[in-house]
Amino acid sequence: VFGFSESVEYLPGGQKIIVDLFKETLAALERLVPTLGGDEAALADIAQVHVRLAEAYSPGYPVSLNEPALGRSHAEKALALIEQVWPSQKSDTNFSRYARRAYAVLASAESDAGNKEKAVALSRRALELAEQALAAAPAGSDLLLLRGSVTAGYLSLAIVLDDNGVGLGLHEEAMQLYQAARTSAIAEMGMTAEMTA
């Protein structure tokens, strides 16, 4: 479902098709949950579908359907599931990436609503999870993808702290995070160079 959605997302009417597909997938997964005996991998899959729906409905995302209340609702449902299954699923690279994305959607919604402190708390938690996922990555994981999530986490938190005068005005902490993002991005470039050598 995820691969197909990325191939049609930008076609005319594609986002509506994707949303319908994700809604059907979500309904099917939720029907299965009672029969799975608390399978946390299945709950992680449901969380990921909620993240994709949250992004599809949230303003500021490419080809968004611009329904912020639905975006927030799906992000909140995703976060509840993410926190529930995080201890057992944090070593799953794709799941950890979706966890950061879920927090980013809700942090953006809070920032847009003027709730900067909530946006900062959500951004801090997103970064914390990204760092945990990188530290917990088993051998053979896509470390470049995980490092990219950490870099994005530093940058997202720095922006909401600073945000050119519309954030919390914590410029010193923001600068430290910008520096951490730079260091992390340099590490990404080093990893890429090793892969292509």
Salt bridges, closest charged atoms under 4 A:
GLU6 OE2 - ARG52 NH1 3.86
ASP20 OD1 - LYS16 NZ 2.96
GLU30 OE2 - HIS50 NE2 3.74
GLU55 OE1 - ARG52 NE 3.90
GLU55 OE1 - ARG101 NH2 2.61
GLU76 OE2 - ARG72 NH1 3.64
GLU83 OE1 - ARG125 NH2 2.68
GLU110 OE2 - ARG72 NH1 2.94
GLU128 OE2 - ARG125 NH1 2.71
ASP162 OD1 - HIS171 ND1 2.95
GLU173 OE2 - ARG124 NH1 2.66
